[in-house]
Every structure is written in C-alpha cells, then in structure tokens.
Amino acid sequence: MKAYVRVSAESREIELAEVAVPTPSKDEVLIAVRAFGVGVHDRYFIPPHATFPFPIGSEGSGVIEKIGSEITEFKKGDRVIFSSSMQIKGGSWAEYAVVSEKSIQMMPDNMEFEVGATLPVAGKTAMESIRALNLDKGDTLFVAGASGAIGSFVVQLANKQGNSCGWLCICKKSRLSSISRSKKSSRLYESKLEKRNIRMENRWSRCSISYSIRDCKR
C-alpha cells in the first residue's frame, strides 16, 4: 500500500512510500482509509519501538476491511471514524490502517468521510473542553484561535447552547468572514500577529471573561 511515512527515527523527513498492509491482531480492525486529518504534530507522534519507515497520522475515517477474532461491536463494511495516534502498526496517512477496537466509533450514514476524519482528535478535545467548563447563563467564553481545528469546533458547540452565554473569538483576518457566519451574540476580533499580545490583551481584558480556550496551532 501507499503511505506517507517518517523515514527514520533520526530524521523528521516525510515521504510517500510503498509499505506492507498491516495485519490486525485479535482485538484490532483493519480499515480502508477514505480520508485522514492533517496536523503539524503528526510526524512527531511516533510510538516507542516503532519500525521505520513508519506511516504517520492521528485520525481518519474509512470502511472496516477485516476484524480480529475478539471484535464483537463492529463488522466488515462498517463506516467508522478512528484515532490512530501512537498506534504501533502505523497511522492514518495510508491506504490502510490497523487500530484497536476502543479507538473506533461508528460514523453516521449521512456524514461524508472528509468530515468524519476531522472529528477524532480536534472534535473530541473541543467536546471535552465544553463539557468541563459547564457554562452557565451569563458566562463569557474567550476562544483564542477560533478558526483553528479545536477552536472552530468549540465555537460551533458553544453556539449550540443558544443564548445561554456570550463569547469572544480571535482569528486571522482572512478567516473572519467564514467564522462569523454561524455566530450569535458574539464578538470577533482580528489577530494582529506582530503585536497580538499587546493589542488583543487591551481589547478583551476590558470584558468580564469567565473561561478561555486557546487553540494556538493554526
């Protein structure tokens, strides 16, 4: 199969290579990858004792091709999303990936593979953050990096709470219009990268901030 691999432990170089299709163990599944998420961190998340060249990738979506003998919740042909971070047999930047059963979730029939592939890492992190905050009516949520992977999910989840809380976002000027289309009772600010720490601190520190979520890798 073709896969994007990290060529060695000493080098961070990534290249497209031909590697063997991984074989699932009794508690794993083999997934035919249809789409995968791309993160700047993917080349660094390499499990101990990995063999090189090593297929990288932390998340994806696809169709189950083969199941291990102990798998009971899934079957061949199921459409799934999955996390492949730190999986010893390789990640999602490949035609096939092997992951453990606990790293898989069924994907709705009406969801596109490209959308599903974005959920396992950023989507899960955003959902856990919102749940942990337990926002109340009158709270204000500050989102730094609102157009980033996690930030964009946080904004949508917060918006689903209706008018129970107000919130502020900061993102690049080029992304302001796309972020603002689905926002209610919010404030959007352009991030001035060269003087961001001074300008943005002066702007939003005047407001009463209950909680903040920062997604800076964008």
N, C-alpha and C positions, 0 to 999 in steps of 0.2 A: 504494500500500500504506500501511497504518498503521504508524507507528513512533514511539518515544519519542526525541525529538531535543533536542539542545542548540541553542538558538535562534540564538546568535551567539558569536563569539569573545570578545566583551567581557563577556557575561553567562553565568552558570553555571545559568541557569534551564532546567528541563526541561519539555517539554510533549508531549502526544500530537498528532501532526500527520499529514497526508496527504502523502506524498512519492513520487517515482517509484521503480519497481522497478529496482535496479541491474543493469547488464549485465556479464556475465563476459567477461574477456579470454581469450586462447588458453590461458593457464596457470592459469585460475581456474574455480571452480564456483559456480553459483547454488543456494542451499539454502533450501528452505521450512522456516522455523524452527518447531519444535514446542515448544521450551522454552528458556529462557535463564537464566544465572546472574545474580544481582544483587549488586553490590559498591559500596561507598561511593566507590570510586575511578573508577567507570565514566565519570562525567561529565568527569573530568579527562584521561583518556587519549584525546586528540584528535591525530591525525597532522598534521604540518606541511602547509600548503597545502590543508587540508580546506575544503570549501564548506559553508555553512550555509543552512538547518537541517541538522544532522548527526546521523544515528542513532547512539546510543551503544551500548555493550555490549562485553564482553570474551570471553564464552564462551557456547556454546549447543549444542543438538542439533537434528537435523531430518532431512529427506529431500532428497537431491540432485534438483533440478528440471532443471538444464541444466549441461552441461560444455563447457569450452573445447576447441578443436581439438587441443591438445597433451596433454590429460589421458588417461592410459593406465591408471591404477590404480583409477579409480572410474568408475561409470556412473550414469545416471539411475535413481532409485529406491533407491539405497543409503542405508541408515540410518547416520548419521555423528554424531560429536561434533566440535566445531571451536573454534578460538580466533580471535576477530575483533578482538583488541586491536591498535589502531593501524592497522587496515586503512583505506586511503584512501577506499573506497566505502561505509563505514559499518559499524556494529557489529550485535550480535545482538538488540538490543531492537526488533525489527521483524518483519514477516511474512516478509520475505526478506532474505538476507544473501549477499554475494559475498566469498569468501575464496580465498587461494591454495591450491594442492594440498598444500603442505607443512604447512598449518595444519589438516589434516583427519585423522581416524582413524575407521576403521570401528567401529560400535557393535554389541555382541552382540545377537542377536535377542531374547534374554530380558531385556534391560535396558530399563527404562522411560525415556522421553525426559527426564522430570524428574530422574532420577538421572544420566543421561549428561551433562546440561547443567552439573552441578556439578564435573565432572572436569578439564576442560582447564587451568584455572588453579590452583585450590587443590589438586586431586588430583596434578597434575604436580609442583607445588612440594613437596608433602609427600613424594612418592616420591623426588625428587632429594635431599631432606634426609636421609631414612633411608639411602639408598644412600651418601651422602657420609660419614655417621657411621660406617658399617661396625661396628655394635655387636657386642661380644663378650660371652661369658658372664661375668656378674658386673658388667657396666656398669649404671649407673643413668641413665635419661633423664628430664630435667626438662622438662615441657611447660607453659608459661605460656599461658593462653588455650586450654585443652583443648577447649572447646566452640565455638571459632571455626571458620571454614571450613578453614583449613590444619591447625589443632590437632586437630580431630576426625578428619581423615584420618591424621595422624601417630599418634594413639592406636590406631587400628584396624590400621595397618601394623605398629606395634611389637608389638601384641598377637598378630599373626600369627606372630611369631617365637617364640611359645610362652614357655617359661620360661627362655630364654637370657639375659634381662636383666630387671631391675626398673625401674620408672619411677614418677614422681610427676606429678600434674596439678593445675593450679589453674583453676577456672572459677567462674562465678557460682552462688550457692546454688540458684537456680531451675533450673539445668541439671545439678546434681549427680546426680540420680537417673537421668536419661537417659544420662549419660556412664558411670555406674558399672555399668550392666547387662552390658556386654561386657568388663569388666576383670578381669584375673587378676594376682595378686601385685603390686598397685599401691596407691598411696596417693592419696586425693583430698582436696583442701583447698578450702574456700570462699574466694573472693576478697573481701576487705574493701576495697572501693574507696577509702574515705576514708582508710584507714590501711594500705593494701596494702603499700607499700614497707617499712614497719617490721614489721608482723605476719608477713608471708609470709617476709621475709628471716630473721627469727628462727626460723621453723618449719623451713624446708628447708635452711638453712645448716648445721644440725647433721648432715645426712646427707652421704654421700660422693657428689657429683654428678659423673658422668663427662662428660655432654654436656647441653646445654639447647637447646630450640627454643621460640621465643616468637612467639605469634600474638596481637598486641595489638589488632587492629582487629575488634572484635566488638560 
